[in-house]
């Protein structure tokens, strides 16, 4: 691999890390903001987030992807940004 290939790879990895960080923060902010609405619509408080199964779709809108959120109660929600 030549120097230019490494530079491209480094830029690409930095962009992926940036979009992952931003999109994860967005997901957590939205989950907190929508807590009451989730309780009303689905009948449970989304507490005890245990797992986020991410990468379940193609990237769109700045790298966003569908994720399944699993909670301590055993309930799951599909997050589709």
Residue frames relative to the residue before (quaternion, step in Angstrom):
aa qw qx qy qz dx dy dz
X 1.0000 0.0000 0.0000 0.0000 0.00 0.00 0.00
X 0.3208 -0.7594 0.5314 0.1949 3.57 -0.84 0.93
X 0.7461 -0.4238 0.2896 0.4240 3.55 -1.35 0.18
X 0.6619 0.5130 -0.3091 0.4508 3.61 0.94 -0.84
X 0.6231 0.5325 -0.3383 0.4623 3.57 1.06 -0.70
X 0.6538 0.5045 -0.3099 0.4711 3.58 0.98 -0.83
X 0.6431 0.5193 -0.3219 0.4616 3.58 1.01 -0.80
X 0.6331 0.5162 -0.3211 0.4792 3.58 1.01 -0.81
X 0.6588 0.5137 -0.3021 0.4592 3.56 0.90 -0.95
X 0.6527 0.5113 -0.3136 0.4628 3.60 0.94 -0.86
X 0.6585 0.4964 -0.3142 0.4703 3.62 0.91 -0.84
X 0.6549 0.5160 -0.3079 0.4583 3.56 0.95 -0.90
X 0.6605 0.4987 -0.3015 0.4734 3.59 0.93 -0.89
X 0.6366 0.5204 -0.3269 0.4659 3.60 0.98 -0.79
X 0.6520 0.5085 -0.3099 0.4693 3.60 0.98 -0.84
X 0.6468 0.5135 -0.3190 0.4650 3.60 0.96 -0.82
X 0.6558 0.5062 -0.3089 0.4672 3.58 0.96 -0.86
X 0.6485 0.5217 -0.3108 0.4590 3.57 0.99 -0.84
X 0.6967 0.4534 -0.2903 0.4740 3.61 0.82 -0.92
X 0.6166 0.5352 -0.3524 0.4573 3.62 1.02 -0.71
X 0.6676 0.5054 -0.2955 0.4599 3.56 0.88 -0.96
X 0.6758 0.4916 -0.2905 0.4662 3.60 0.86 -0.95
X 0.7039 0.4700 -0.2740 0.4567 3.59 0.84 -0.96
X 0.6223 0.5203 -0.3413 0.4750 3.60 1.08 -0.65
X 0.6416 0.5075 -0.3180 0.4792 3.58 0.98 -0.82
X 0.6344 0.5255 -0.3247 0.4647 3.61 0.99 -0.81
X 0.6376 0.5267 -0.3240 0.4595 3.58 0.92 -0.90
X 0.6984 0.4708 -0.2797 0.4607 3.61 0.82 -0.96
X 0.6258 0.5214 -0.3331 0.4749 3.61 1.05 -0.71
X 0.6766 0.4896 -0.2937 0.4649 3.58 0.91 -0.90
X 0.6212 0.5362 -0.3380 0.4608 3.56 1.02 -0.77
X 0.6697 0.4854 -0.2952 0.4783 3.59 0.92 -0.88
X 0.6818 0.4965 -0.2882 0.4533 3.59 0.90 -0.90
X 0.7541 0.3951 -0.1967 0.4863 3.59 1.03 -0.77
X 0.2931 0.8043 -0.4792 0.1935 3.58 1.30 0.12
X 0.6983 0.4712 -0.2734 0.4643 3.59 0.82 -1.00
X 0.6558 0.5078 -0.3061 0.4674 3.58 0.96 -0.85
X 0.6224 0.5264 -0.3364 0.4716 3.59 1.04 -0.75
X 0.6443 0.5213 -0.3209 0.4584 3.59 0.96 -0.86
X 0.6749 0.4963 -0.2963 0.4587 3.59 0.95 -0.87
X 0.7412 0.4402 -0.2347 0.4492 3.57 0.82 -0.97
X 0.8156 0.2741 -0.1098 0.4977 3.57 0.95 -0.90
X 0.4859 -0.7270 0.3919 0.2859 3.59 1.28 0.03
X 0.7397 0.2987 -0.2598 0.5442 3.59 1.05 0.58
X 0.4419 -0.6560 0.5367 0.2938 3.54 -1.21 0.57
X 0.3802 -0.7456 0.4980 0.2271 3.59 -0.78 0.96
X 0.2208 0.7765 -0.5476 0.2201 3.57 0.53 1.25
X 0.8012 0.3079 -0.2166 0.4651 3.54 -1.24 0.42
X 0.0593 0.8042 -0.5840 0.0933 3.56 0.78 1.01
X 0.1293 -0.8342 0.5354 0.0277 3.56 -0.60 1.16
X 0.8186 0.0176 0.0326 0.5732 3.57 1.03 -0.68
X 0.1151 -0.7400 0.6575 0.0824 3.51 -1.21 0.67
X 0.1478 -0.7636 0.6253 0.0644 3.56 -0.58 1.19
X 0.0472 -0.8415 0.5371 -0.0333 3.55 -0.10 1.32
X 0.7326 0.4514 -0.3013 0.4109 3.51 -1.35 0.03
X 0.4060 0.7457 -0.4450 0.2849 3.57 1.13 0.60
X 0.7505 0.2538 -0.1903 0.5798 3.57 1.24 0.30
X 0.6282 -0.4682 0.4272 0.4513 3.52 -1.32 -0.07
X 0.5476 -0.5887 0.4747 0.3580 3.55 -1.24 0.42
X 0.1026 0.7651 -0.6317 0.0711 3.54 -1.13 0.77
X 0.8296 0.2060 -0.1448 0.4984 3.60 -1.24 0.32
X 0.7954 -0.3198 0.1669 0.4871 3.59 0.57 1.13
X 0.7257 -0.4510 0.2425 0.4596 3.56 1.10 0.60
X 0.4068 0.7214 -0.4718 0.3024 3.60 1.25 0.15
X 0.0448 -0.7902 0.6111 0.0090 3.53 -1.15 0.71
X 0.5747 -0.5680 0.4640 0.3631 3.55 -1.25 0.47
X 0.0277 -0.7835 0.6207 -0.0006 3.57 -1.14 0.74
X 0.2733 -0.7100 0.6171 0.2011 3.55 -1.26 0.46
X 0.2082 -0.7801 0.5845 0.0808 3.55 -0.78 1.16
X 0.1229 -0.7912 0.5973 0.0467 3.59 -0.80 1.03
X 0.1999 -0.8063 0.5535 0.0587 3.55 -0.89 1.04
X 0.6942 -0.4903 0.3429 0.4001 3.56 -1.31 0.41
X 0.6275 0.5589 -0.3237 0.4349 3.58 1.13 -0.63
X 0.5303 -0.6096 0.4156 0.4177 3.56 1.26 -0.37
X 0.5456 0.6081 -0.3978 0.4175 3.58 1.28 -0.18
X 0.1504 -0.7746 0.6088 0.0822 3.54 -1.22 0.56
X 0.1359 -0.7567 0.6340 0.0835 3.53 -1.23 0.60
X 0.3195 -0.6979 0.6023 0.2192 3.53 -1.16 0.65
X 0.1824 -0.7666 0.6106 0.0785 3.55 -0.80 1.09
X 0.0225 0.7946 -0.6030 0.0670 3.53 -0.61 1.19
X 0.2289 -0.8225 0.5047 0.1281 3.59 -0.03 1.27
